[in-house]
Amino acid sequence: MGFFDKITSMFDKGTSGDDPLHKVTKEDHDKAIIKERPDLCISIKEAPQKTNVQKDGARDIIFSGWQICNVEERDSNPAHNDRRLGYLKLFKTKNDKFVCQRMTLIDDEEKHYEALTVEDIVDIRNFFGTDTLGVALMLMLDRVSKEW
């Protein structure tokens, strides 16, 4: 295949031939491994920690509180070195509000961050949605909320 053929095939397919940045696809998400990460969470019986939650296009959310839930989505393709495709984090503030964060990997170099402060479980579910990762977070929340 000549140089011109490679260039035109990129436009025909919408991607580069080798995809050096490993763009995340729907198939990657469908085959992903979901993991709870309680090791990254803090019991609300401990002192609250000052936390800075990143989000794109706006100021970060800064508060004192606890990270109470963390679930992540890992690539099941061994060639991608167990890369993290995304994660959901839920924090409880010392003022009894919740901060939700979703990170989505676009490719090996670009990530997208969303975050929002919410009031209750309905708002939490609305933010995280009902995809596999969102359901995993809600199941984890159901277990950890028994501590309160």
Kinemage of the C-alpha trace (Angstrom):
@kinemage 1
@onewidth
@group {chain A} dominant
@subgroup {mainchain}
@vectorlist {calphas} color= white
{ca met a 1} P 0.000 0.000 0.000
{ca gly a 2} L 1.415 3.354 -1.030
{ca phe a 3} L 1.434 6.578 0.966
{ca phe a 4} L -1.578 7.989 -0.886
{ca asp a 5} L -3.555 4.788 -0.222
{ca lys a 6} L -2.760 4.998 3.502
{ca ile a 7} L -3.925 8.631 3.664
{ca thr a 8} L -7.180 7.936 1.834
{ca ser a 9} L -7.879 4.866 3.954
{ca met a 10} L -7.587 7.031 7.076
{ca phe a 11} L -10.401 9.228 5.762
{ca asp a 12} L -12.481 6.262 4.648
{ca lys a 13} L -12.284 4.558 8.055
{ca gly a 14} L -12.104 7.666 10.205
{ca thr a 15} L -9.056 6.370 12.100
{ca ser a 16} L -5.371 6.001 11.557
{ca gly a 17} L -4.084 2.648 10.375
{ca asp a 18} L -2.288 1.611 13.572
{ca asp a 19} L -4.189 3.728 16.149
{ca pro a 20} L -1.106 4.500 18.273
{ca leu a 21} L -3.237 6.157 20.985
{ca his a 22} L -5.573 3.161 21.362
{ca lys a 23} L -8.879 5.020 21.198
{ca val a 24} L -11.444 3.525 23.541
{ca thr a 25} L -14.271 1.818 21.676
{ca lys a 26} L -17.738 0.591 22.621
{ca glu a 27} L -16.354 -2.942 22.373
{ca asp a 28} L -13.677 -2.048 24.966
{ca his a 29} L -16.422 -0.923 27.349
{ca asp a 30} L -18.575 -3.990 26.617
{ca lys a 31} L -15.697 -6.353 27.452
{ca ala a 32} L -14.326 -4.328 30.382
{ca ile a 33} L -13.682 -5.708 33.840
{ca ile a 34} L -15.455 -3.806 36.638
{ca lys a 35} L -13.641 -3.543 39.980
{ca glu a 36} L -14.659 -2.016 43.272
{ca arg a 37} L -11.824 -0.136 44.975
{ca pro a 38} L -12.656 -0.003 48.692
{ca asp a 39} L -8.920 0.378 49.368
{ca leu a 40} L -9.179 3.938 48.014
{ca cys a 41} L -12.146 4.879 50.212
{ca ile a 42} L -12.289 6.327 53.711
{ca ser a 43} L -14.688 5.392 56.484
{ca ile a 44} L -16.875 8.284 57.617
{ca lys a 45} L -15.835 7.338 61.166
{ca glu a 46} L -12.430 8.855 60.340
{ca ala a 47} L -11.700 12.585 60.160
{ca pro a 48} L -12.831 14.263 56.919
{ca gln a 49} L -10.122 15.096 54.400
{ca lys a 50} L -9.782 18.204 52.261
{ca thr a 51} L -10.497 17.028 48.722
{ca asn a 52} L -10.186 18.559 45.275
{ca val a 53} L -12.382 16.924 42.602
{ca gln a 54} L -11.394 17.729 39.024
{ca lys a 55} L -13.879 18.525 36.262
{ca asp a 56} L -13.441 19.764 32.705
{ca gly a 57} L -14.362 23.283 31.689
{ca ala a 58} L -15.022 24.652 35.167
{ca arg a 59} L -13.427 25.141 38.558
{ca asp a 60} L -12.706 22.026 40.574
{ca ile a 61} L -14.973 21.166 43.492
{ca ile a 62} L -13.117 21.630 46.791
{ca phe a 63} L -14.585 20.381 50.077
{ca ser a 64} L -13.906 18.425 53.266
{ca gly a 65} L -15.297 14.929 53.380
{ca trp a 66} L -14.784 11.271 52.601
{ca gln a 67} L -14.451 9.218 49.440
{ca ile a 68} L -17.072 6.558 50.125
{ca cys a 69} L -17.251 4.679 46.793
{ca asn a 70} L -14.858 4.023 43.941
{ca val a 71} L -15.448 1.663 41.026
{ca glu a 72} L -13.333 1.390 37.917
{ca glu a 73} L -13.508 -0.124 34.489
{ca arg a 74} L -10.371 -1.944 33.262
{ca asp a 75} L -9.557 -2.970 29.710
{ca ser a 76} L -9.724 -6.749 29.321
{ca asn a 77} L -7.417 -6.715 26.276
{ca pro a 78} L -3.983 -7.929 27.480
{ca ala a 79} L -2.292 -5.885 24.737
{ca his a 80} L -3.524 -2.691 26.446
{ca asn a 81} L -1.702 -3.418 29.738
{ca asp a 82} L -4.738 -3.380 32.059
{ca arg a 83} L -5.452 0.281 31.255
{ca arg a 84} L -8.199 2.002 33.192
{ca leu a 85} L -11.035 2.979 30.842
{ca gly a 86} L -12.882 5.001 33.426
{ca tyr a 87} L -13.909 5.333 37.024
{ca leu a 88} L -16.687 6.629 39.190
{ca lys a 89} L -16.041 8.221 42.568
{ca leu a 90} L -18.562 9.257 45.173
{ca phe a 91} L -17.716 11.517 48.081
{ca lys a 92} L -19.775 12.509 51.122
{ca thr a 93} L -19.100 16.031 52.362
{ca lys a 94} L -19.050 16.950 56.026
{ca asn a 95} L -22.149 19.081 55.203
{ca asp a 96} L -24.088 15.923 54.178
{ca lys a 97} L -23.988 16.558 50.441
{ca phe a 98} L -22.472 14.255 47.842
{ca val a 99} L -19.888 14.936 45.147
{ca cys a 100} L -20.027 12.649 42.109
{ca gln a 101} L -17.159 12.287 39.647
{ca arg a 102} L -16.840 10.332 36.400
{ca met a 103} L -13.569 9.970 34.500
{ca thr a 104} L -13.705 8.558 30.982
{ca leu a 105} L -10.614 7.651 28.993
{ca ile a 106} L -10.787 8.890 25.402
{ca asp a 107} L -7.450 7.388 24.329
{ca asp a 108} L -4.073 6.754 25.964
{ca glu a 109} L -3.434 10.500 26.330
{ca glu a 110} L -6.824 12.166 26.822
{ca lys a 111} L -9.316 11.897 29.692
{ca his a 112} L -12.666 13.554 30.278
{ca tyr a 113} L -13.769 14.545 33.808
{ca glu a 114} L -17.320 15.331 34.916
{ca ala a 115} L -18.256 16.240 38.482
{ca leu a 116} L -21.311 17.571 40.292
{ca thr a 117} L -22.429 18.278 43.858
{ca val a 118} L -25.787 16.649 44.595
{ca glu a 119} L -28.245 16.327 47.484
{ca asp a 120} L -29.512 12.746 47.599
{ca ile a 121} L -29.591 9.192 46.221
{ca val a 122} L -31.885 10.145 43.309
{ca asp a 123} L -29.403 12.798 42.179
{ca ile a 124} L -26.535 10.308 42.564
{ca arg a 125} L -28.315 7.756 40.364
{ca asn a 126} L -29.176 10.442 37.793
{ca phe a 127} L -25.537 11.529 37.571
{ca phe a 128} L -23.999 8.051 37.305
{ca gly a 129} L -26.741 6.491 35.206
{ca thr a 130} L -27.600 2.827 34.833
{ca asp a 131} L -24.708 1.504 32.770
{ca thr a 132} L -22.656 -1.356 34.210
{ca leu a 133} L -20.264 0.971 36.019
{ca gly a 134} L -23.116 3.070 37.450
{ca val a 135} L -24.892 -0.031 38.761
{ca ala a 136} L -21.631 -1.252 40.354
{ca leu a 137} L -21.270 2.057 42.182
{ca met a 138} L -24.857 1.950 43.435
{ca leu a 139} L -24.331 -1.593 44.762
{ca met a 140} L -21.189 -0.473 46.581
{ca leu a 141} L -23.052 2.544 47.975
{ca asp a 142} L -25.809 0.270 49.272
{ca arg a 143} L -23.237 -1.688 51.289
{ca val a 144} L -21.176 1.224 52.639
{ca ser a 145} L -24.202 3.356 53.555
{ca lys a 146} L -25.071 0.839 56.253
{ca glu a 147} L -22.183 2.371 58.268
{ca trp a 148} L -24.079 5.638 58.644
